[in-house]
Amino acid sequence: VILVYHSIDRARFSGEGSQYYVTPEDFDRQMEFLVSRRTMVTAGEILDRLRRGGELQGLVAVTFDDGYYNNLQNALPVLKKYKLPATLFLTTEGLDQHPRWDSSGNYFGERLLSWEEAAALRGAGIEVGCHSHSHYDLTGISLNAAVSDLRRSRDVLASRISGPLLLSYPHGKYTDALIREVEVLGFAGACGIQKGFVNAGTSPWALKRIHVFGHDDFSSFRRKLFWVPLYYEIGRRLKYFFAGHCRPSAGSRG
């Protein structure tokens, strides 16, 4: 299972966007629960095992999208406390600034990490990946523009971070054409936000993740971890089963 978080802090507002804030206390309890029951790894380790055909059962990876300063301020102390790995996906445009994509102003007072702070996280053992340059929905712009955005982010990160880069699609959205370009650009793999387990049949370019929200109580968190991925996996298999059996024959109309 790959979990995805955004901000580890108390939301300063209610309504749209506030669900992306998980309090430090809730995050601590969640990590304490995981460390005693699962093998904690990075998203990169899950990808590596997937490619090698290795064992995936019992693995959990914690990921953070966007690159907020509170990941350093509030999440890192908890990760250190339980000696946990994690993966941080950075949006390279506007680091150390207010997030450009927040047109609502809901993230008032929030800022993204600086390069120095991102380096501090990496120095603490946090895996760093790419979340695009501009945080656009890459399926809502031309394919050429999407590729240009990803190439720019890749090059910026490659100049500062050695080793293979994992991508997290902005807004979790992608197309088959975009997947092909991501592979050509040399990314090691990519994460979406399709709910479910990562299993042997999962594409390395569309790793499934489970969102953890601020309104999830502890029971909801446990259900998401153990039952929600299974629910979506069963639903996916049933969908393909019935699609295969309900396909019109060659001589039928409709």
N, C-alpha and C positions, 0 to 999 in steps of 0.2 A: 504494500500500500504506500502511495506517495500522498502526503498531506500538504495542503497549500494554505499559507497564512499571508496576510499583508501587514497590518500594523499591530504591534504588541503595545497597547496603551489603552487608556480610558478615552472613549469618544467624547469630544467636546460639544457634540451636537446630537440630535436625533433625526430620524428619517433616512433618506437615501444615502448610502455610503457608510452609515454608522455600523452596519453589520460586519464591515471589514476590520473592525477594531476588536481584538481579544485582549482582555485585561491581563496584566502580568501575573496576577494571582491564578486566574484560570489556566493560563499557559503553563505555569509551574505545576499545577495539579495534573494537567494532561501529560506533561513530560514525565512526572513522577510515576504515573500509571503506566506509560509506555516502556520506560526503562526496565521495569521489573517483569515485563511480559513479552516483549518483542526484541528482536535484534535490530538495533538502530544503525542505519547506514546513510550514505549520501545518495542523492538521485543518480549520480554518476556510477555508484557501485551497483545500483539496481539495473541500470542500463548495461553495464559490463556483464553482469550475470545473465541478463536476458540474451545478449549476443552470444555468450559462451554456452548457453543451454544449462546454466547453473541453477541451483536451488533458489527459489524465490519465496517460498512459503515462510511466513514468520518475519519477513523483513518489513521495516517501516522507515521511510525517509521523510524528514521535515524540510519543506521548502518555503521560501519567502519571495513573493513577487514585488517588483517595483524598486525596492531599495531604500526604504524609509530609515531615517536616523534612529527611530525608536527600536529598530532591529538590533542596533548596537547598544543602545542605552538600556533596553528592557529585556530583550530576548537573549542576548549573549550571556548575561550573568546566570540565567536559568540553564542554558546549554552547558556552561562551564560547571555549574553545580552538579549536574548529572552526567558530565563527561560525554555529551552527545554531539554527534556530527550534524551538519545541516547544509543546505544548499541555498544560496542567495542569488536571485536573478536580478541583475541591474539594468535599469533603463539609463542609457549613457548620456542622453541629452539632459542638461539642466541639473547635473549632480550638484549638491550643495545649495539647491534652490527649491522654491515652492514647485510642486508638480504642475507642469504645464497643462496636463490633461484634466485638471480639476476646474472645469469652467463654472461649476456651481459654487465654488468657494467654501465647500464643506470642510476641506482639510485646512482650515485657517490655523496658522501656527505650525503646520507640519512642514517638514522639509525632507529632501532626499539626502542620502549620505554624500559626503565629499569623497574624493579619491583617496585621501589619506585615511579616512574612516573605513572605507571599503577595504583598504590594504590592511588595516588593523584587524578586521574581521577575518580576512584571509590568513593573516599571521596567527590567528587564534584557531586555525584549522577548519574554517568554514569554506566550503566549496563555492566558487563564484562562477555564475553563468550569465547568459545574455537574455534580456527581455526586450530587445529591439532598441533602436535609438530614440524614436519619438513617441512610442507607445500608441501609435495609430492602430486601429483595427485593420490588419493587413489584408483582410478580405474585402474591405470597403474602399480600397484604393487600387490603382492599376498594379498589375503584377510587376511591371518594371519598377514602379515606385516602391513597392514592397521589398523587392530584391535590393534596391539601392539603400533603403533604410537598414536592412539587415546587414548588408555588406559594410556599411559605415560603422555600425555598432560592433560588428565582428572585428574590424580592423582596429578600432579604438581599444577594445578589450585585449586583443592579441598583442598590442604594443606594451601592455602592462601586466598581462597574465600569461604565463606559459602553459602549454598543455592543451588537451582537447576541450572544446567549449560546448556545453549543453545549452539549448535554447528553450525558453518558455514563451509560447506565442502570446502576444498581448491580447487580453480579453479571452484567451483560450481558443481563438478562432483560426482556422486554417482550411485550405482546400488541397485537393490532390496535386494541382499545379504548383502550389506554394511548397508543399512537401518535397517535390522533385527539386525545386530551386534551393531549398534549405540543405538538401543532401549535396548538391553541387557546390554550395558555398563552403562546405567542409565542416559543418557542425557535426558533433558526435551523435546527437540525437535531439529530440524535442519533446516537450511536455505540453499537453493541452489541459483542459479542465473537464473532459468527459469523465463521468463518474464510473468507478469500477476498479477492480484489481489489475495489477500488471501481471500477466501470465505469459506462458510460452507463445501464445498466439498474438500478443500485443505488438504493434508496429513500433520500432525504435523511434519513429518520427511522430508518434501520436501516443505518448505515454499517458495513461489515465491518472487522474489525481482526485482527491477528495477535499473539498473546501471545508475549512473550519471557520465558523462565524462567531461573532461576539454573542449572538442570541442563543447559541447552543449551550444548554446546560450539560452537566457532566454525563447524564444518562444519554442525551442526544449524541454527545461525542463518542461514547462507547458504541452506540448503535451505528453511527457512521463508520466507525473503524471495522466493525465485525459484520454487520448485516447489510448496510446500504450497498457496498460494492457487490456483494453476492446477489442482491435484489436486481441491480442493473445488469449484471452479467447474465442472470437467468432470463431477464426480459430481452436482452440482445439476442440470445440464442433462440428463444421462442420466435422472435421477429423473423430471423433468417429461416427458421424451420417452416413457418407458415408461408413465408414468401416463396419458398421453394416448392411447397406442395400446392399453392394456390395459383401458380403461374399458368396462364392460358396455354392450351395445347396449340400446335402449329396450325391446325385447321379451324380454330375457333375465331369468333368475331369479338370485338369489344376493345 
